[in-house]
Amino acid sequence: MPVSDSSTTDVMIEIQNVWKIFGARADEAMKAVKEQNLTKPEVLEKFDCVVGVADASFQVRAGEIFCVMGLSGSGKSTLVRHINRLLEPTSGHINVNGQDITALDRAGLARMRNRTIAMVFQDFGLMPHRSVRENVAMPLEIRGMSQNERWRAAQDALDLVELSEWGDKFAHELSGGMQQRVGLARAIAADADVLLMDEPFSALDPLIRRQLQDEFITLAAKMGKTTVFITHDLDEAVRVGDHIAIMRNGAIVQTGTPEDIIMHPADDYVSEFVAGISRINLIRAHSLAKPLGDYAGTIPADARHMPEDATLKQLIIAAADHEGPLVIDGPAGRPIGIISKDDLLNGVILGTDNG
């Protein structure tokens, strides 16, 4: 579900040099960090303050799923809570759809949370004394929408998450996976431009989790919502995300497409993360292809041609019943490169080409 390249005019969310320092002397610590380039341990030692987010910057384009991932304590959930100002940044700028949200007053912030940004939590956040339909319609009730209108919008959202017949039930009557669908339906009913999802599927068993991932990918493509998706699971990030930011100790270590990160990890920390990831459905022909002029052998006239977006799995299947190399064609159907069987083997084992 990759998003095509676009200009900065398509940017929906922009995080610029955001810091979050917790503690009574946070402002003093922030000043010292900028002037003395203090490390996270030094900030704790000198000011008894904790650096939660350290100089984080990234952009999320309209309609894409941007995954922020890292281990527990890496700062990912702290960072995402700045986008709707559940946390105030110590320093830095946050823009959503061209608006500086740090400049909003209380009323403006309430409107932004109710209309522009919806959040789906890991713990579902359902009201036990309200029906499923009432839970889904809550954001619309806050807006003052009539009951008929919000009931209709809630039902449409329940239809999308395949809970059409469950509107009159209560949360305790639903399984964990179904409750998570209700939380997603509530965000859908709000019809917000941006979805913030903080490890929404991590509490579910693997089969339900994968099913909901599939459903969310389909829904995201259908709705075209801009999504920031928090996870500690790289497999999930690779599967769901158009782009991924990997965090460690409050800082963003690397940002890129799943393919970029798998093939070109920025450091040993990222390399350890990606070591166990299956590359077979992720790496594509354009990443493995070498220029035609670099191929030492003779390319036969009946060489097998494959598109540049063919996956490694598709390339292996094509090569299995073909003796020669694979010629890779660009968007216009013209050859742009070539892949030998050795290149395919390197792609499987290393995830990189010989270069």
Secondary structure, DSSP 8 states (H G I E B T S, - for coil): -------GGGEEEEEEEEEEEESTTHHHHHHHHHHH---HHHHHHHHS-EEEEEEEEEEEETT-EEEEE-STTSSHHHHHTTTTTSS--SEEEEEETTEEGGG--HHHHHHIIIIIEEEE-TT----TTSBHHHHHHHHHHHTT--HHHHHHHHHHHHHHTT-TT-TTSBGGGS-HHHHHHHHHHHHHHTT-SEEEEESTTTTS-HHHHHHHHHHHHHHHHHH--EEEEEES-HHHHHHH-SEEEEEETTEEEEEE-HHHHHHS-SSHHHHHHHTT---TTT-BHHHH-B-GGG--S---TT-EEEETT-BHHHHHHHHHT-SS-EEEE-TTS-EEEEE-HHHHHHHHHTSS---
